[in-house]
Amino acid sequence: MADHQEASVTLPSEPASVPAARTFVARVLTEWGLSPEAELADTIRLIVSELATNAVQHTFGASPTFTVETVLERDERLCIGVTDSHPRWPQRLPAAVQQDNGRGMVIIRWLAAENGGRLTVTPTREGGKTVWIALPWTATAQG
């Protein structure tokens, strides 16, 4: 396999794009050797769903599109980023806050950590941000 592989897709910021983002990432990871039945594949689909949902719901119409990027580095590390053009960064809610939404970042951070990874947010040149997860690539062990 190549030292560096990447794939990306840009989608409209609308609810119908969430399953499209999930399907895109699942297809790419299958092409890169991750079995669709692997537990890691399920985890990544959930993470992508949460990231895409955040890009749609929390940009308040200020980001007409969002981009999902997948990067596999030396068969060692998988990075998935979701970029939107809204300048507001994700907010971490205190655990005591009771509300029906706003738990996506908590879920993403926990799933990433549970799988030996981490979550980061980086600014874009255009004033938006990319929310990244980085995970150890264990496709050969799982599928």
PyMOL commands that set and color helices and strands:
alter all, ss='L'
color gray80, all
select helices_A, chain A and resi 17-31+39-57+104-114+139-142
alter helices_A, ss='H'
color red, helices_A
select strands_A, chain A and resi 4-12+65-73+77-84+118-123+129-136
alter strands_A, ss='S'
color yellow, strands_A
deselect
rebuild
show_as cartoon
